[in-house]
Amino acid sequence: MKPFSQYQKFDLTQGEKVNYSYYIALESIYNCFTDRLEELFYDMFNKVFQFSYQIETGIRFQSQLRKTEAPVPIFIFEVSPMKGNALLILDHSMTNLFLNQKSIFLQKTIDVKNYFTLNQNNSRVLGAKVNHYLNEFGKCWEQINPVELKLKKLVSNPVKAKIMHSYETCIFINVTAKYKNFSCQCQFGFSAFQLDPIMKKHYQKALLLGNSRSEPNQEKSKALLTMLNTDTSYRVKGILGNLTISHQEIINSLETGAVIPLENALQNHVAVTINDYPVLSAEAGVSERKLSLKVNGRFDEMKLKVKQQNVPFSKLNFPNSKA
């Protein structure tokens, strides 16, 4: 066994905070996106902005639209291969930040108007800026699920932004940019139904992705695999079953020698855990005078098989009332 000092350090998350949630794929995309926005905004405004995001789920689309005060720039864009459209809503501060890029680049502070008027010139300038903004967003999907984004139209009233039925559940992601005392925000809106297949399919990929800008280092991956195969020890346990029991029941069983029934998802099979994680299913027995386990399959497959078995109907023998 190598001494600990000789092992190469591996940062499995590559410096990012990993959240174990259902929307880990979406978190990975927006971690990448906010990272890209720091460079994009510096190039546009010659200032270092700080970015954060918040994912809001379980919202009725109509309820969310009613919170949006008009007039406000609402961009409707297509996300292929997802069906349907998505929304990008800019607040007035971010809108005027884009519209006054040249003057803000030269200013030490940021002072923009807190209202928005949609006209032909504003629509053209803002559309070009947002198109570039969405291009950066699209690049962050590449290692999760590559998409093509297409900007379709700009509207200024939520009534014109009904991209899904009012009762549908939607997901909104609020992206906030801050520079000193100035802050601005935009919102991305997606249909939860359309986003759900991607979240399910790419959950594990996103969990291990880390920094989505960099390609996996083959040399480090090979060294890590070699270490796992040769120098790492594993703690294996065979668990017949488990049971939650009270203190008094334990005392009673010690005094009476009572039989304690164990709960087991695999029925009469033993769950084999590796480092306390259930991995295999096995049968208990004796081999070469040692208590042993004979592996008969994967834990999850056996658990599903047992669950799908038909449990036979058994009659109850009620005691005779005359006894």
C-alpha positions as CSV (number, residue, x, y, z in Angstrom):
1,M,0.0,0.0,0.0
2,K,1.4,3.4,-1.0
3,P,1.8,6.0,1.8
4,F,-0.8,8.7,1.7
5,S,1.7,11.4,0.7
6,Q,2.4,9.6,-2.6
7,Y,-1.2,9.8,-3.8
8,Q,-2.0,12.4,-6.5
9,K,-4.8,14.8,-5.4
10,F,-8.0,14.5,-7.5
11,D,-10.6,17.3,-7.3
12,L,-13.7,15.4,-8.4
13,T,-15.9,18.5,-8.5
14,Q,-13.2,20.7,-10.0
15,G,-13.8,23.4,-7.4
16,E,-17.6,23.7,-7.8
17,K,-20.2,23.2,-5.1
18,V,-22.2,20.2,-6.0
19,N,-25.9,20.1,-5.1
20,Y,-27.7,16.8,-5.0
21,S,-31.1,17.9,-6.3
22,Y,-33.5,16.8,-9.1
23,Y,-32.4,19.8,-11.1
24,I,-28.7,19.2,-10.9
25,A,-28.4,19.2,-14.7
26,L,-30.0,22.7,-14.7
27,E,-27.7,23.8,-11.9
28,S,-24.7,22.6,-13.9
29,I,-25.9,24.6,-17.0
30,Y,-26.4,27.8,-15.0
31,N,-23.1,27.4,-13.1
32,C,-21.4,27.4,-16.5
33,F,-23.6,30.3,-17.7
34,T,-22.9,32.7,-14.8
35,D,-19.2,31.9,-15.3
36,R,-19.4,32.9,-18.9
37,L,-21.4,36.1,-18.1
38,E,-18.6,37.4,-16.0
39,E,-16.4,37.5,-19.1
40,L,-19.2,38.7,-21.4
41,F,-20.2,41.6,-19.2
42,Y,-16.5,42.6,-18.6
43,D,-16.0,42.8,-22.4
44,M,-19.3,44.8,-22.8
45,F,-19.0,47.2,-19.9
46,N,-15.4,47.1,-18.7
47,K,-16.6,46.2,-15.2
48,V,-16.5,43.1,-13.1
49,F,-20.0,42.0,-12.2
50,Q,-20.9,39.3,-9.7
51,F,-23.5,36.8,-10.8
52,S,-25.9,34.5,-9.0
53,Y,-29.0,32.5,-9.9
54,Q,-32.0,31.0,-8.2
55,I,-34.2,28.2,-9.5
56,E,-37.9,28.4,-8.7
57,T,-40.1,25.3,-9.4
58,G,-43.7,24.3,-9.0
59,I,-45.1,27.6,-10.3
60,R,-48.3,27.9,-12.3
61,F,-47.6,29.7,-15.5
62,Q,-50.5,32.1,-15.2
63,S,-49.5,33.1,-11.6
64,Q,-45.9,33.8,-12.8
65,L,-47.1,36.0,-15.7
66,R,-49.3,38.0,-13.4
67,K,-46.3,39.1,-11.4
68,T,-44.7,40.6,-14.5
69,E,-45.5,44.3,-14.8
70,A,-45.9,45.7,-18.3
71,P,-44.3,47.2,-20.3
72,V,-41.2,44.9,-20.0
73,P,-39.1,43.2,-22.7
74,I,-40.0,39.6,-23.0
75,F,-38.1,37.5,-25.5
76,I,-39.7,34.3,-26.8
77,F,-37.1,31.8,-28.0
78,E,-37.1,28.2,-29.2
79,V,-35.0,25.5,-27.5
80,S,-34.5,22.5,-29.9
81,P,-34.9,19.5,-29.4
82,M,-37.3,20.5,-26.6
83,K,-40.8,21.1,-27.8
84,G,-42.5,24.4,-27.2
85,N,-40.9,27.8,-26.5
86,A,-39.1,29.4,-23.5
87,L,-39.1,33.0,-22.2
88,L,-36.3,35.4,-21.3
89,I,-37.6,38.5,-19.4
90,L,-35.3,41.4,-18.7
91,D,-35.9,43.9,-15.9
92,H,-35.7,47.6,-16.8
93,S,-32.2,48.0,-15.3
94,M,-30.7,45.2,-17.4
95,T,-32.6,46.4,-20.5
96,N,-31.1,49.9,-20.3
97,L,-27.7,48.4,-19.4
98,F,-27.7,46.8,-22.8
99,L,-29.1,49.8,-24.6
100,N,-26.5,52.1,-23.1
101,Q,-23.4,49.9,-23.5
102,K,-21.1,52.4,-25.0
103,S,-21.6,55.2,-22.4
104,I,-21.5,52.7,-19.5
105,F,-18.2,51.3,-20.7
106,L,-16.6,54.7,-20.1
107,Q,-18.3,55.5,-16.8
108,K,-16.9,54.6,-13.4
109,T,-20.4,54.1,-12.0
110,I,-23.6,52.8,-13.5
111,D,-26.7,55.0,-13.8
112,V,-29.5,53.8,-16.0
113,K,-33.2,54.6,-16.3
114,N,-35.8,52.5,-14.5
115,Y,-38.3,52.4,-17.3
116,F,-38.5,50.9,-20.8
117,T,-40.1,52.0,-24.0
118,L,-40.3,49.6,-27.0
119,N,-39.7,51.2,-30.4
120,Q,-38.1,50.0,-33.6
121,N,-34.6,51.2,-32.7
122,N,-34.7,49.7,-29.2
123,S,-36.1,46.5,-30.5
124,R,-33.2,46.1,-33.0
125,V,-30.4,47.0,-30.6
126,L,-31.8,44.9,-27.8
127,G,-32.5,42.0,-30.0
128,A,-28.8,41.9,-31.2
129,K,-27.5,42.0,-27.6
130,V,-29.9,39.3,-26.3
131,N,-29.1,37.1,-29.3
132,H,-25.4,37.1,-28.2
133,Y,-26.6,36.6,-24.6
134,L,-28.5,33.5,-25.6
135,N,-25.6,32.2,-27.7
136,E,-23.5,32.0,-24.5
137,F,-26.4,30.3,-22.8
138,G,-26.7,27.7,-25.5
139,K,-23.0,26.8,-25.3
140,C,-23.5,25.8,-21.6
141,W,-25.8,22.9,-22.7
142,E,-23.2,21.2,-24.8
143,Q,-22.0,18.5,-22.4
144,I,-25.4,17.9,-20.9
145,N,-27.7,17.9,-23.9
146,P,-26.7,20.0,-26.9
147,V,-29.5,22.4,-28.0
148,E,-30.1,25.0,-30.7
149,L,-31.6,28.3,-29.6
150,K,-33.6,30.5,-31.9
151,L,-34.8,33.9,-31.0
152,K,-38.4,34.2,-32.3
153,K,-39.9,37.6,-31.2
154,L,-39.9,40.4,-28.6
155,V,-43.1,41.5,-26.9
156,S,-43.6,44.1,-24.2
157,N,-46.8,42.7,-22.5
158,P,-47.2,39.3,-20.7
159,V,-50.5,38.8,-22.5
160,K,-48.5,38.3,-25.7
161,A,-46.1,35.8,-24.0
162,K,-48.4,32.8,-23.4
163,I,-46.1,30.1,-24.5
164,M,-48.0,27.4,-22.5
165,H,-51.4,26.8,-21.0
166,S,-52.1,29.0,-18.0
167,Y,-52.5,26.0,-15.6
168,E,-49.2,24.4,-16.6
169,T,-46.3,24.1,-14.2
170,C,-43.3,26.1,-15.1
171,I,-39.7,26.6,-13.9
172,F,-38.2,30.1,-13.7
173,I,-34.5,30.8,-13.1
174,N,-33.6,34.3,-11.9
175,V,-30.2,35.4,-12.9
176,T,-28.9,38.5,-10.9
177,A,-25.9,40.7,-11.9
178,K,-24.3,43.1,-9.3
179,Y,-21.7,45.8,-9.6
180,K,-21.1,47.8,-6.4
181,N,-24.5,49.3,-5.5
182,F,-26.1,48.5,-8.9
183,S,-28.0,45.3,-9.6
184,C,-30.1,44.0,-12.5
185,Q,-31.9,40.8,-13.2
186,C,-33.4,38.6,-15.9
187,Q,-35.6,35.5,-15.8
188,F,-35.6,32.4,-17.9
189,G,-38.9,30.5,-18.1
190,F,-39.4,26.9,-19.2
191,S,-42.2,24.4,-19.2
192,A,-41.6,21.8,-16.4
193,F,-43.2,19.1,-18.6
194,Q,-40.8,19.8,-21.5
195,L,-37.7,20.1,-19.3
196,D,-38.5,17.0,-17.3
197,P,-37.1,14.3,-19.7
198,I,-33.7,16.1,-20.0
199,M,-33.4,16.4,-16.2
200,K,-34.1,12.7,-15.7
201,K,-31.8,11.5,-18.6
202,H,-28.8,13.7,-17.7
203,Y,-29.0,13.7,-13.9
204,Q,-25.9,11.5,-13.3
205,K,-23.9,13.1,-16.1
206,A,-24.4,16.6,-14.6
207,L,-23.5,15.3,-11.1
208,L,-20.1,14.3,-12.3
209,L,-19.5,17.1,-14.8
210,G,-17.9,19.7,-12.5
211,N,-16.6,22.5,-14.6
212,S,-18.5,22.2,-17.9
213,R,-15.9,24.2,-19.8
214,S,-13.1,21.8,-19.6
215,E,-12.8,18.4,-21.3
216,P,-12.1,15.3,-19.1
217,N,-8.4,14.8,-18.4
218,Q,-7.7,11.3,-19.8
219,E,-4.4,11.0,-18.0
220,K,-5.9,11.9,-14.6
221,S,-8.8,9.6,-15.2
222,K,-6.6,6.7,-16.1
223,A,-4.4,7.3,-13.0
224,L,-7.5,7.5,-10.8
225,L,-8.9,4.2,-12.3
226,T,-5.6,2.5,-11.6
227,M,-5.6,3.6,-8.0
228,L,-9.1,2.4,-7.5
229,N,-8.4,-1.0,-9.0
230,T,-5.1,-1.7,-7.2
231,D,-4.7,0.3,-4.0
232,T,-8.1,0.9,-2.6
233,S,-9.8,-1.3,-0.1
234,Y,-13.6,-1.8,0.2
235,R,-15.7,-2.7,3.2
236,V,-18.2,-5.4,2.3
237,K,-21.2,-6.4,4.5
238,G,-23.9,-9.0,4.1
239,I,-27.2,-7.7,5.7
240,L,-29.9,-10.2,6.3
241,G,-32.5,-7.5,7.3
242,N,-33.2,-4.7,9.6
243,L,-35.9,-3.7,12.1
244,T,-36.8,-0.6,14.2
245,I,-37.6,-1.8,17.7
246,S,-38.3,-0.2,21.0
247,H,-36.2,-0.5,24.1
248,Q,-38.9,-2.4,26.0
249,E,-39.3,-4.9,23.1
250,I,-35.5,-5.6,23.3
251,I,-35.8,-6.3,27.0
252,N,-38.8,-8.6,26.5
253,S,-37.0,-10.5,23.8
254,L,-34.0,-11.1,26.0
255,E,-36.2,-12.4,28.8
256,T,-38.5,-14.6,26.7
257,G,-36.2,-15.6,23.8
258,A,-38.7,-14.2,21.3
259,V,-38.2,-14.4,17.6
260,I,-37.5,-11.0,16.0
261,P,-38.8,-10.7,12.4
262,L,-36.5,-8.7,10.1
263,E,-37.6,-6.5,7.3
264,N,-35.9,-7.3,4.0
265,A,-36.6,-5.8,0.6
266,L,-35.1,-8.9,-1.0
267,Q,-37.3,-11.4,0.9
268,N,-34.9,-14.3,1.8
269,H,-31.9,-12.9,0.0
270,V,-29.0,-11.0,1.6
271,A,-28.2,-7.4,0.7
272,V,-24.5,-7.0,0.0
273,T,-23.3,-3.5,0.8
274,I,-20.0,-2.0,-0.4
275,N,-18.8,0.9,1.7
276,D,-22.4,0.9,3.2
277,Y,-24.1,1.2,-0.2
278,P,-26.3,-1.7,-1.3
279,V,-24.9,-3.1,-4.6
280,L,-25.5,-6.9,-4.8
281,S,-28.0,-9.5,-3.9
282,A,-26.8,-12.8,-2.5
283,E,-27.7,-16.1,-0.8
284,A,-26.2,-16.9,2.6
285,G,-24.5,-20.3,3.2
286,V,-21.3,-22.1,4.3
287,S,-18.2,-22.6,2.1
288,E,-15.0,-24.2,3.3
289,R,-16.3,-24.0,6.9
290,K,-16.8,-20.2,6.6
291,L,-20.1,-18.3,6.6
292,S,-20.2,-17.1,3.0
293,L,-22.4,-15.2,0.4
294,K,-23.2,-16.4,-3.1
295,V,-23.9,-13.5,-5.3
296,N,-27.0,-13.9,-7.5
297,G,-27.5,-10.5,-9.1
298,R,-27.6,-6.7,-8.6
299,F,-29.4,-5.3,-5.6
300,D,-31.7,-2.9,-7.6
301,E,-32.7,-5.6,-10.1
302,M,-33.5,-8.2,-7.5
303,K,-35.4,-5.6,-5.4
304,L,-37.5,-4.7,-8.5
305,K,-38.1,-8.4,-9.3
306,V,-39.3,-9.1,-5.7
307,K,-41.6,-6.1,-5.8
308,Q,-43.2,-7.3,-9.0
309,Q,-44.0,-10.8,-7.7
310,N,-47.6,-11.6,-7.0
311,V,-48.2,-12.2,-3.4
312,P,-50.6,-15.2,-2.9
313,F,-53.9,-14.6,-1.2
314,S,-54.1,-16.3,2.3
315,K,-57.2,-17.0,4.2
316,L,-57.5,-15.9,7.8
317,N,-58.6,-18.4,10.4
318,F,-60.7,-16.4,12.9
319,P,-61.1,-17.9,16.4
320,N,-64.4,-19.6,17.2
321,S,-66.6,-17.3,19.2
322,K,-67.8,-20.3,21.2
323,A,-64.3,-21.2,22.4
